[in-house]
Amino acid sequence: MSYDYLYKPEPCTSWPAVQLRAVGITYREAAGQGMDGLECLERAVAAYVAAGGVRQGSTRAVLDMVASLSMEEGDWLWGPAQALRDRQSWADHQADLLGPKTAQVASC
């Protein structure tokens, strides 16, 4: 989506607290499990509707809520996803510790 202006999400206080909390927790958990953005969005939309949000326009509302949370509570929202990336990065760099051992033959 493109804007003719710099997009600035509404503040978190502009959303109903129950809906914002449902969206934030659900999106955070899904991202922390390594789900892609679409899966996170689908789960967050379902949580938003379950928390009383209107189905029509729910995707836009959830995206705006995630943007608001990213601006105001970014460390909280993205913390689990960052931790997962850090663990995966560590494992990628430590393959010799986690992989099968191979016998090394000494040459004389």
Backbone as JSON Lines, residues from 0, in Angstrom:
{"i":0,"aa":"M","n":[0.84,-1.16,0.0],"ca":[0.0,0.0,0.0],"c":[0.89,1.23,0.0]}
{"i":1,"aa":"S","n":[0.56,2.23,-0.79],"ca":[1.36,3.44,-0.82],"c":[0.53,4.62,-0.33]}
{"i":2,"aa":"Y","n":[1.23,5.57,0.24],"ca":[0.59,6.76,0.78],"c":[1.21,7.98,0.13]}
{"i":3,"aa":"D","n":[0.42,9.04,-0.02],"ca":[0.94,10.3,-0.53],"c":[1.58,11.11,0.59]}
{"i":4,"aa":"Y","n":[1.59,10.58,1.77],"ca":[2.12,11.26,2.94],"c":[2.82,10.22,3.8]}
{"i":5,"aa":"L","n":[3.57,10.7,4.75],"ca":[4.25,9.79,5.67],"c":[3.22,9.18,6.6]}
{"i":6,"aa":"Y","n":[3.1,7.87,6.58],"ca":[2.11,7.18,7.4],"c":[2.52,7.23,8.86]}
{"i":7,"aa":"K","n":[1.61,7.65,9.7],"ca":[1.84,7.65,11.13],"c":[0.6,7.01,11.76]}
{"i":8,"aa":"P","n":[0.76,5.86,12.4],"ca":[-0.41,5.19,12.97],"c":[-1.01,5.98,14.12]}
{"i":9,"aa":"E","n":[-2.27,5.7,14.36],"ca":[-2.95,6.29,15.51],"c":[-2.26,5.78,16.78]}
{"i":10,"aa":"P","n":[-2.33,6.54,17.86],"ca":[-1.74,6.05,19.11],"c":[-2.51,4.84,19.64]}
{"i":11,"aa":"C","n":[-1.83,4.04,20.4],"ca":[-2.46,2.83,20.96],"c":[-3.72,3.16,21.76]}
{"i":12,"aa":"T","n":[-3.73,4.32,22.39],"ca":[-4.9,4.7,23.2],"c":[-6.14,4.95,22.36]}
{"i":13,"aa":"S","n":[-6.0,5.03,21.05],"ca":[-7.17,5.27,20.19],"c":[-7.94,3.98,19.9]}
{"i":14,"aa":"W","n":[-7.38,2.83,20.27],"ca":[-8.03,1.55,20.02],"c":[-8.67,1.04,21.3]}
{"i":15,"aa":"P","n":[-9.77,0.29,21.18],"ca":[-10.33,-0.35,22.38],"c":[-9.28,-1.28,22.99]}
{"i":16,"aa":"A","n":[-9.07,-1.15,24.29],"ca":[-7.99,-1.88,24.97],"c":[-8.12,-3.39,24.8]}
{"i":17,"aa":"V","n":[-9.33,-3.92,24.87],"ca":[-9.53,-5.37,24.76],"c":[-9.09,-5.85,23.38]}
{"i":18,"aa":"Q","n":[-9.45,-5.1,22.35],"ca":[-9.08,-5.5,20.98],"c":[-7.59,-5.33,20.74]}
{"i":19,"aa":"L","n":[-7.03,-4.23,21.2],"ca":[-5.6,-3.99,21.03],"c":[-4.79,-5.07,21.74]}
{"i":20,"aa":"R","n":[-5.2,-5.42,22.94],"ca":[-4.5,-6.47,23.7],"c":[-4.59,-7.81,22.98]}
{"i":21,"aa":"A","n":[-5.77,-8.17,22.49],"ca":[-5.94,-9.45,21.78],"c":[-5.07,-9.49,20.53]}
{"i":22,"aa":"V","n":[-5.07,-8.42,19.78],"ca":[-4.26,-8.35,18.56],"c":[-2.77,-8.43,18.9]}
{"i":23,"aa":"G","n":[-2.35,-7.63,19.87],"ca":[-0.93,-7.58,20.22],"c":[-0.4,-8.91,20.72]}
{"i":24,"aa":"I","n":[-1.11,-9.52,21.64],"ca":[-0.66,-10.79,22.2],"c":[-0.63,-11.88,21.13]}
{"i":25,"aa":"T","n":[-1.67,-11.93,20.33],"ca":[-1.75,-12.97,19.29],"c":[-0.66,-12.78,18.24]}
{"i":26,"aa":"Y","n":[-0.48,-11.55,17.77],"ca":[0.53,-11.28,16.75],"c":[1.93,-11.57,17.31]}
{"i":27,"aa":"R","n":[2.17,-11.15,18.54],"ca":[3.47,-11.36,19.19],"c":[3.8,-12.85,19.31]}
{"i":28,"aa":"E","n":[2.82,-13.64,19.77],"ca":[3.04,-15.08,19.91],"c":[3.29,-15.75,18.57]}
{"i":29,"aa":"A","n":[2.5,-15.38,17.56],"ca":[2.67,-15.99,16.23],"c":[4.04,-15.65,15.64]}
{"i":30,"aa":"A","n":[4.44,-14.39,15.77],"ca":[5.76,-13.98,15.25],"c":[6.88,-14.69,16.02]}
{"i":31,"aa":"G","n":[6.68,-14.88,17.31],"ca":[7.67,-15.56,18.14],"c":[7.8,-17.04,17.82]}
{"i":32,"aa":"Q","n":[6.76,-17.6,17.18],"ca":[6.81,-19.0,16.76],"c":[7.38,-19.14,15.36]}
{"i":33,"aa":"G","n":[7.77,-18.02,14.75],"ca":[8.39,-18.05,13.43],"c":[7.41,-18.05,12.27]}
{"i":34,"aa":"M","n":[6.15,-17.74,12.53],"ca":[5.17,-17.7,11.45],"c":[5.43,-16.49,10.56]}
{"i":35,"aa":"D","n":[5.07,-16.62,9.29],"ca":[5.28,-15.49,8.39],"c":[4.23,-14.41,8.66]}
{"i":36,"aa":"G","n":[4.41,-13.25,8.06],"ca":[3.54,-12.12,8.3],"c":[2.08,-12.37,8.02]}
{"i":37,"aa":"L","n":[1.79,-13.13,6.97],"ca":[0.4,-13.42,6.62],"c":[-0.26,-14.29,7.68]}
{"i":38,"aa":"E","n":[0.46,-15.29,8.17],"ca":[-0.09,-16.15,9.23],"c":[-0.31,-15.35,10.51]}
{"i":39,"aa":"C","n":[0.62,-14.48,10.83],"ca":[0.47,-13.64,12.02],"c":[-0.76,-12.74,11.86]}
{"i":40,"aa":"L","n":[-0.92,-12.17,10.68],"ca":[-2.05,-11.3,10.42],"c":[-3.37,-12.06,10.52]}
{"i":41,"aa":"E","n":[-3.43,-13.23,9.92],"ca":[-4.67,-14.01,9.96],"c":[-5.07,-14.35,11.4]}
{"i":42,"aa":"R","n":[-4.1,-14.74,12.21],"ca":[-4.39,-15.05,13.61],"c":[-4.82,-13.81,14.37]}
{"i":43,"aa":"A","n":[-4.16,-12.71,14.11],"ca":[-4.5,-11.47,14.8],"c":[-5.89,-10.97,14.4]}
{"i":44,"aa":"V","n":[-6.26,-11.13,13.14],"ca":[-7.6,-10.74,12.7],"c":[-8.65,-11.59,13.42]}
{"i":45,"aa":"A","n":[-8.4,-12.88,13.52],"ca":[-9.34,-13.76,14.23],"c":[-9.47,-13.33,15.7]}
{"i":46,"aa":"A","n":[-8.36,-12.97,16.33],"ca":[-8.39,-12.53,17.72],"c":[-9.13,-11.21,17.85]}
{"i":47,"aa":"Y","n":[-8.94,-10.33,16.89],"ca":[-9.62,-9.03,16.88],"c":[-11.13,-9.21,16.79]}
{"i":48,"aa":"V","n":[-11.58,-10.06,15.89],"ca":[-13.01,-10.32,15.74],"c":[-13.56,-10.99,17.0]}
{"i":49,"aa":"A","n":[-12.81,-11.94,17.55],"ca":[-13.25,-12.62,18.78],"c":[-13.35,-11.64,19.96]}
{"i":50,"aa":"A","n":[-12.57,-10.57,19.92],"ca":[-12.58,-9.58,20.99],"c":[-13.64,-8.49,20.75]}
{"i":51,"aa":"G","n":[-14.48,-8.69,19.73],"ca":[-15.57,-7.75,19.5],"c":[-15.37,-6.82,18.32]}
{"i":52,"aa":"G","n":[-14.28,-6.99,17.59],"ca":[-14.05,-6.16,16.41],"c":[-14.98,-6.54,15.27]}
{"i":53,"aa":"V","n":[-15.27,-5.59,14.41],"ca":[-16.15,-5.81,13.27],"c":[-15.37,-6.5,12.15]}
{"i":54,"aa":"R","n":[-15.95,-7.52,11.55],"ca":[-15.28,-8.29,10.49],"c":[-14.92,-7.39,9.3]}
{"i":55,"aa":"Q","n":[-15.86,-6.54,8.86],"ca":[-15.59,-5.67,7.72],"c":[-14.51,-4.65,8.1]}
{"i":56,"aa":"G","n":[-13.45,-4.62,7.35],"ca":[-12.35,-3.71,7.62],"c":[-11.4,-4.18,8.7]}
{"i":57,"aa":"S","n":[-11.56,-5.44,9.1],"ca":[-10.75,-5.95,10.21],"c":[-9.27,-6.03,9.85]}
{"i":58,"aa":"T","n":[-8.94,-6.37,8.63],"ca":[-7.53,-6.48,8.25],"c":[-6.85,-5.13,8.37]}
{"i":59,"aa":"R","n":[-7.49,-4.08,7.88],"ca":[-6.92,-2.73,7.97],"c":[-6.76,-2.32,9.43]}
{"i":60,"aa":"A","n":[-7.79,-2.6,10.24],"ca":[-7.73,-2.23,11.66],"c":[-6.58,-2.95,12.36]}
{"i":61,"aa":"V","n":[-6.42,-4.24,12.08],"ca":[-5.34,-5.01,12.72],"c":[-3.98,-4.51,12.26]}
{"i":62,"aa":"L","n":[-3.83,-4.22,10.98],"ca":[-2.55,-3.69,10.5],"c":[-2.23,-2.35,11.17]}
{"i":63,"aa":"D","n":[-3.25,-1.52,11.35],"ca":[-3.04,-0.25,12.03],"c":[-2.68,-0.46,13.49]}
{"i":64,"aa":"M","n":[-3.31,-1.43,14.14],"ca":[-2.98,-1.73,15.53],"c":[-1.55,-2.23,15.66]}
{"i":65,"aa":"V","n":[-1.14,-3.1,14.77],"ca":[0.23,-3.62,14.79],"c":[1.22,-2.47,14.56]}
{"i":66,"aa":"A","n":[0.87,-1.57,13.66],"ca":[1.74,-0.41,13.42],"c":[1.83,0.45,14.68]}
{"i":67,"aa":"S","n":[0.71,0.68,15.35],"ca":[0.7,1.47,16.59],"c":[1.56,0.8,17.66]}
{"i":68,"aa":"L","n":[1.36,-0.5,17.81],"ca":[2.16,-1.24,18.8],"c":[3.64,-1.23,18.44]}
{"i":69,"aa":"S","n":[3.95,-1.31,17.17],"ca":[5.35,-1.29,16.74],"c":[6.01,0.03,17.11]}
{"i":70,"aa":"M","n":[5.26,1.11,16.96],"ca":[5.81,2.43,17.28],"c":[5.96,2.64,18.79]}
{"i":71,"aa":"E","n":[4.95,2.22,19.55],"ca":[4.94,2.53,20.98],"c":[5.5,1.42,21.86]}
{"i":72,"aa":"E","n":[5.36,0.19,21.43],"ca":[5.77,-0.96,22.25],"c":[6.56,-1.96,21.4]}
{"i":73,"aa":"G","n":[7.42,-1.46,20.55],"ca":[8.15,-2.3,19.61],"c":[8.97,-3.41,20.25]}
{"i":74,"aa":"D","n":[9.66,-3.08,21.33],"ca":[10.47,-4.1,22.0],"c":[9.61,-5.25,22.51]}
{"i":75,"aa":"W","n":[8.45,-4.91,23.07],"ca":[7.54,-5.94,23.57],"c":[6.97,-6.75,22.41]}
{"i":76,"aa":"L","n":[6.49,-6.06,21.37],"ca":[5.83,-6.75,20.26],"c":[6.78,-7.66,19.51]}
{"i":77,"aa":"W","n":[7.96,-7.19,19.24],"ca":[8.9,-7.95,18.4],"c":[9.93,-8.74,19.19]}
{"i":78,"aa":"G","n":[9.91,-8.66,20.51],"ca":[10.89,-9.36,21.33],"c":[10.97,-10.86,21.07]}
{"i":79,"aa":"P","n":[9.84,-11.6,21.1],"ca":[9.9,-13.04,20.86],"c":[10.41,-13.39,19.45]}
{"i":80,"aa":"A","n":[10.02,-12.61,18.46],"ca":[10.48,-12.88,17.1],"c":[11.99,-12.65,16.99]}
{"i":81,"aa":"Q","n":[12.47,-11.59,17.64],"ca":[13.91,-11.31,17.64],"c":[14.68,-12.4,18.37]}
{"i":82,"aa":"A","n":[14.14,-12.87,19.48],"ca":[14.79,-13.96,20.22],"c":[14.88,-15.22,19.38]}
{"i":83,"aa":"L","n":[13.83,-15.52,18.62],"ca":[13.84,-16.68,17.73],"c":[14.91,-16.51,16.66]}
{"i":84,"aa":"R","n":[14.97,-15.33,16.05],"ca":[16.0,-15.08,15.03],"c":[17.4,-15.2,15.62]}
{"i":85,"aa":"D","n":[17.58,-14.71,16.84],"ca":[18.89,-14.8,17.49],"c":[19.28,-16.26,17.73]}
{"i":86,"aa":"R","n":[18.31,-17.06,18.2],"ca":[18.6,-18.49,18.43],"c":[18.93,-19.19,17.12]}
{"i":87,"aa":"Q","n":[18.18,-18.89,16.08],"ca":[18.44,-19.52,14.79],"c":[19.78,-19.1,14.22]}
{"i":88,"aa":"S","n":[20.12,-17.83,14.39],"ca":[21.41,-17.34,13.92],"c":[22.55,-18.02,14.68]}
{"i":89,"aa":"W","n":[22.39,-18.16,15.99],"ca":[23.41,-18.82,16.79],"c":[23.59,-20.26,16.32]}
{"i":90,"aa":"A","n":[22.47,-20.96,16.08],"ca":[22.54,-22.36,15.64],"c":[23.21,-22.46,14.28]}
{"i":91,"aa":"D","n":[22.96,-21.5,13.4],"ca":[23.59,-21.52,12.08],"c":[25.1,-21.36,12.19]}
{"i":92,"aa":"H","n":[25.54,-20.58,13.15],"ca":[26.97,-20.34,13.32],"c":[27.65,-21.39,14.18]}
{"i":93,"aa":"Q","n":[26.89,-22.24,14.81],"ca":[27.44,-23.27,15.67],"c":[27.16,-24.67,15.1]}
{"i":94,"aa":"A","n":[27.07,-24.77,13.81],"ca":[26.71,-26.04,13.18],"c":[27.66,-27.17,13.58]}
{"i":95,"aa":"D","n":[28.93,-26.85,13.77],"ca":[29.88,-27.9,14.14],"c":[29.58,-28.46,15.54]}
{"i":96,"aa":"L","n":[29.0,-27.68,16.4],"ca":[28.66,-28.17,17.74],"c":[27.38,-29.0,17.73]}
{"i":97,"aa":"L","n":[26.47,-28.68,16.81],"ca":[25.18,-29.34,16.78],"c":[25.09,-30.47,15.77]}
{"i":98,"aa":"G","n":[25.98,-30.47,14.82],"ca":[25.93,-31.48,13.77],"c":[26.64,-32.75,14.15]}
{"i":99,"aa":"P","n":[26.59,-33.74,13.27],"ca":[27.26,-35.01,13.57],"c":[28.77,-34.84,13.56]}
{"i":100,"aa":"K","n":[29.4,-35.57,14.43],"ca":[30.86,-35.54,14.51],"c":[31.45,-36.38,13.39]}
{"i":101,"aa":"T","n":[32.48,-35.9,12.81],"ca":[33.18,-36.66,11.78],"c":[34.58,-36.98,12.3]}
{"i":102,"aa":"A","n":[35.01,-38.14,12.02],"ca":[36.34,-38.56,12.46],"c":[37.38,-37.86,11.62]}
{"i":103,"aa":"Q","n":[38.34,-37.27,12.29],"ca":[39.41,-36.61,11.57],"c":[40.63,-37.51,11.62]}
{"i":104,"aa":"V","n":[41.22,-37.69,10.47],"ca":[42.4,-38.55,10.36],"c":[43.64,-37.67,10.41]}
{"i":105,"aa":"A","n":[44.53,-38.02,11.32],"ca":[45.77,-37.27,11.42],"c":[46.71,-37.69,10.31]}
{"i":106,"aa":"S","n":[47.28,-36.71,9.67],"ca":[48.25,-37.03,8.61],"c":[49.65,-36.83,9.15]}
{"i":107,"aa":"C","n":[50.55,-37.72,8.73],"ca":[51.94,-37.64,9.2],"c":[52.82,-37.2,8.1]}
